């Protein structure tokens, strides 16, 4: 046995055995039967196109339930598909109602103080946050397919929307125009979500990788918490920028004349209380209700304390007036012409996609925990519809809230009725209770938001990403730092850009492995993963771990030829008479090949012919085999050089290798 070093190109070189004895790899006179690779029946271009479209957009076969049904039944099933409540509502009972009622009341106690605070993040009056937890949850309850998701404003979307809107209109000087643009953006966010769902384009949001989302959400969480320092410390003049440096300058620049000690006492005290309640809820699931009602208790106690002490006269900022009554119509307030139309569309499309990503992730998470399926496209249609209707009723963008959905789940909800209960409680709040929030200190709202966003900063997930995939960690940190040191929009842009860069890198630079035979088997594996795998003298076996398209075909050809040259040099160092006579390309991971890929293989074949090396293919899939025949490449290579398995090819050609002469 002799040893040579081999480099796969993606890692350090290692030693691998090459058996150069005279009888190595030779087959016996009694050859086993070698199976031929089957060629799939030829399809018409229309059938092929139809199959591709179906697999891309209708892989879940949404029409299967309509097969062999009467016209009336099909009509009912169609209505039921749009309104899932008609399906699960038939089996609804008092036991489920009791649990949904408890869950709805619990998430209502959490959402009311959060909504008031989140509206401030979006630079809107507090009542708009409550409006957005009244109408959208009602629409979603009838159209959504998730049982656990709780609908309403969320911190990240509120901050993103507020930042993008204030870049166009000053919310203080042009308050009404700002509100109109917010409603317009909400309308187009809903349209974007509805169109993605209706045309079954939900796969587009999957281009934003999990790592990028973790980084983006973490950066946004810290940014939101930093924004709350204004309310927590009682600072009057605060920067409108969201980056870390600007916020820190604003905070420390006002330390001697801008901080209010009464506000700090209120804010820090209740923040400690909220974090302690959250800790109790995490330690024991039976105390899930403690962090759920803690924000409302904090609001009640702090509001009463400010009222009886008149702390507002000593510099403690309070909410003041919250508009009483249910959502007024905003149909006539949307911009459907002028410069703000395009701006509203751009802001709405971006914020709508972020909201959709968050809601989809939440819905899938809880569906997996309860072992049921949700239809992603139906979810998008439901979310889009509720935001379109919401934009016409003075709401801003609503989506699934992770903190409220987690409470909803732990409270034992069974269906979306919990959203209806929450919505009705918000309705009562708007009609009866809003005047009582007049003396609520801004510091308590800041504390509630800080405690809420602490959960979206997922440090263990970041550590896990670092351990699993370093490029994913770059995407995660890029999004995180982009949000933290520039803006939410830039962080989102970086997240999308790095996600696409990863896809392009993987597509343009596929992994190509050199294979060797596992001792005492006919199994061939990557020599980098299995150092004891032996190489067959005179035969180089490579595997392309990707479909071959125009984007990577030239790279694949050049990389194979480069390895071939390296292999021949190493063989010469062992024995000057040894050389590579066969190149076997394992094709099982190659799911498809296009015209450029065919041309690359033709060029590879011609280059090998000049070196007197034979090209052999092993295990091409049906799509690849069909195109090899359609292009006549199969005939060029030779039908007898296309094998079902690598071992078949090795058995066939190993005996023909002559270290002293050219192969026959």
Secondary structure, DSSP 8 states (H G I E B T S, - for coil): -EEEEE--SSS--EEEEEE-STTTT---SS-----B--------HHHHHHHHHHHHH-TT-TTGGGTT--HHHHHHHHHHHH-THHHHGGG--HHHHHHHHHHHHHHHHHHHHHHHHHHHHTT--HHHHHHTTTHHHHHHHHH---SS-EEE--HHHHHHHHHHHHTTS-TTTSHHHHHHHHHHHHHHHHHHHHHHHHTT-GGGGGGS-HHHHHHHHHHHHHHHHHHTHHHHHT-SS--S--SHHHHHHHHHHTTTTT--HHHHHHHHHHHHHHHHHHHHHHH-GGGHHHHHHHHHHHHHHHHHHHHHHTGGGGT--B------SS----GGGS--SSHHHHHHHHHHHHHHHHHHHHHHHHHHHHHHHHT----HHHHHHHHHHHHHHHHTTT----EEEHHHHHHHHHTT--STHHHHHHHHHHHHIIIIIGGGGGG-BHHHHHHHHHHHHGGG--HHHHHHHHHH-HHHHHHHHHHHHHHHHT-HHHHHHHHHHHHHHHHHHHHHS--EEEEEE-TTSS-EEETTT-TT-BEETTEEEEEE-S-B-TTTHHHHHHHHHHHHHHHHHHHHHH-TT----EEEEE-TT---B-HHHHHHHHHHHHHHHHTT-EEEEE---HHHHHHHHHTTHHHHH-GGGEESSHHHHHHHHGGG--SSS---
